[in-house]
């Protein structure tokens, strides 16, 4: 079955261009030029990944992202003409998985889409060849790599694929201080750039979901000037 990609952008040339490139990769594209119709589609159709423009005439992309994250965990890539870090952090903190600034090369978008889909499928589709269950338990925080299930004291915590990858890496390396650079390159598979706030934004979102007190987090601790750590 072909991957179903939702594309929402009021700039018709951009939406049409992405549609052409994604269809050339064998994807089925659900294309919209406004947000409300896109939300209606999300509620009734199966989506594997969404590409959302931040600035839309009716609803902004952040509103659509929030609506998606109420019930769905498929990857979301945000498109924006803005370059401010705060705009990027807003999207990431709301549950976006990636961020691309306009103007962009459509081939880069296709590459990012493939990366996100691979990661999503790796954590959500069971592999029959893998009989051994990979599960970690850190003081009541249980995380299962095969089922992509996370529970805290028995309560299910819903994470995006990126959030799951970050938490798994930190749990797998518990006791060790992991730098932002190491965490970014391990999870995103790309070279880390200075002043990259992506990791910080996702850590903040993870802490919210784990109901961590900001000043004294129980699980994900900040080692100032070094990185993050989950203690044994």
Secondary structure as UniProt FT lines:
FT   STRAND          4..8
FT   HELIX           12..24
FT   TURN            25..26
FT   STRAND          28..32
FT   HELIX           35..44
FT   STRAND          49..53
FT   HELIX           61..71
FT   STRAND          75..80
FT   HELIX           85..93
FT   TURN            94..95
FT   STRAND          98..101
FT   HELIX           106..124
FT   TURN            128..129
FT   STRAND          135..138
FT   TURN            139..140
FT   STRAND          141..144
FT   TURN            145..148
FT   STRAND          149..152
FT   TURN            153..154
FT   STRAND          155..156
FT   HELIX           161..172
FT   TURN            173..175
FT   HELIX           180..188
FT   TURN            194..195
FT   HELIX           198..209
FT   TURN            210..211
FT   STRAND          220..223
FT   TURN            224..226
FT   STRAND          227..230
//
